[in-house]
Structure formats: structure tokens, C-alpha cells
């Protein structure tokens, strides 16, 4: 069903509500219109695995944070439409200052990025002046600007292992990914106490019961999950790693502990296999990211039509944030 978004579309209104509002002709085929607008404006649509299925199906590239950063760095499009959350669009703008970067809903934020305020992190870093800072890409541009090296869940272990043993490390902002890295690498890192609301909500008890119901089903978990959940996992990795594992495994049923949007691509990859979303520790049967799901196919269409909302950024912050991202891309060559 087509979503009706009421007028007006004044810039001040876009700033207030976070997206363009306009009545949409219900007879329009939005998929055809989006394809037409992409060609007309030389626009590329980048989408994260956690977006709704319709957006994934029309995207030019679907991937995790590492893949999306690489695509953003290499695109020759004039306009980048980022179907993801705010920090992802910021990364695209950091890498492409001359391009127009659009986000269907400016309020599509990130609980993990919000858990690391720039002023507080600056004070935290000042307490550890001899430490190098590795920050997970799920952080704001202002945090990236205070960072030495950016990482993603795909390349974090690879990057940490390249740091000399005698060099102390601050890892921010995700404490769960940081704890997993400490376990995997043996490095004693100082952690910022941030977390993702989606990955913290999985229930160890409910997951254990689910494993009992499906004893042959591997549990695939993202390293942003808490340690008790990771202990129950047969494979821990990024969304791309989880997707590859399922495609390459002989198993026919999987339990997946990450945001449920990834199941769309996993089911398309493996039509004969069954994917079960790990249960959250609340009364809801879902594990959707409320920020990721703010983007809709209707907002995406209006975003392209009006080339708004535009992602803007302070140039000094952009330049400072570029260095750790470029260092990440250089240190991650060969990482899938």
C-alpha cells in the first residue's frame, strides 16, 4: 500500500520532520519512478542489509558498512542516495565532498552512535593520551574526527592485529564488539561503554530454548551482541560474513542474531533454506532497528524527486574524519 505523505515541502518543514512530505499519486509505480530518477540524475542508491526488503530490491548496491564505504569511495555518480542511517550518509559525504549525498529521512540515526557524545569522548581520550584510537564506523563524523583508525565489524580484528603489541588502544564506541575483539586478539584495550539497542536486546534464555527446538541449526551472531549470546553462537561475524556462512553451509536451518533486515537477502540467496530470527528479551516478536526502518520506499522516491534532504557537513570535521577512514580502507585491502 502506498504511503500518503502530506504537504508541504518547505525547507524548514523538511528540517523539522526529517524528510520531504508530499501527496503521492497512488497510481505511480514507485519502483519504475525511482529507476527513472536514478538514471535522470546520475544517482546511485546504496542500501544497508537492515533496510526494508523493497529498498534492498531496488538498490544498486547492498552491503555492510565496509562494503558501503568502499562503494561510496569508488562511485562516479553525481548523487548518492544512502538508504541507511545518518552516520553512513556522513561517511559517503566524507569520502565525496563534491557529490550530493541524500538520506531519505534525516532522523534515521543510530543508538550506538548516540551513545558516544563528542565532548565526553574528547575528555575520555584526554585521560589516555598515549593510546591510539580505533573507532567502529557506527559513530558520528565528530567522533571519526577524533579517531586514528576507523574499523567495521568485517575488518576490526584484521586492523587490531596490525597495531604493534606495545601500542595501547582505545576502542570505541561499541563495548560488545570491543570485548569480542579482546577475546579474539588477546589485546587489552580500553573500551568506551556504548552499545546498540537492537543487538543488546537478544535473550540468552530464549535463544538457548530455540537451539533446543532446532538442534541442527547453526546460530549466526553479530559481534555487537552481548557476550552470553555470542557464547551460544556457532559463527560470529559481520552481516556480510553471516550471509556468506549461510550460503556456504550445508545446514538447511539457521538462527540469526542480528537485525532482521538481513534475512531478506539470506532468503533470496538460499530459497531452499530456513532462517529464524533470534528472539529479543521483550514482549515484541521482532528485532528491527527503529532507526533503519524510518526509511521507506515512499520517502526514497520523494528524496530522489526533490534531491532532499541533503546531508551537510562542516568542512573541518569532514577533513579530519577522512584520514581515519582512508587509513581503514588502506589497512583493509583483501578483507571481504
Secondary structure, 3 states (H helix, E strand, C coil): CCCCCCCCCCHHHHHHHCCCCCCCCCCCCHHHHHHHHHHHHCEEEEEECCCCHHHHHHCCEEECHHHHHHHHHHCCCCEEEEECCHHHHHHHHHHCCCCEEECCCCCCCCHHHHCCCHHHHHHHHHCCCCCEEEEECCCCHHHHCCCCEEECCCCHHHHHCCCCCCCCEEEECEHHHHHHHHHHHCCCCEECCECCHHHHCECHHHHHHHHHHCCCCEEEECCCCCHHHHHCCCEECCHHHHHHHHHHCCCCEEEEECCCCHHHHHHHHCCCCEEEECCECCCCCCCCCCCHHHCCHHHHHHHHHHCCCECCCCHHHHHHHHHHHHHHHHHCCCCC
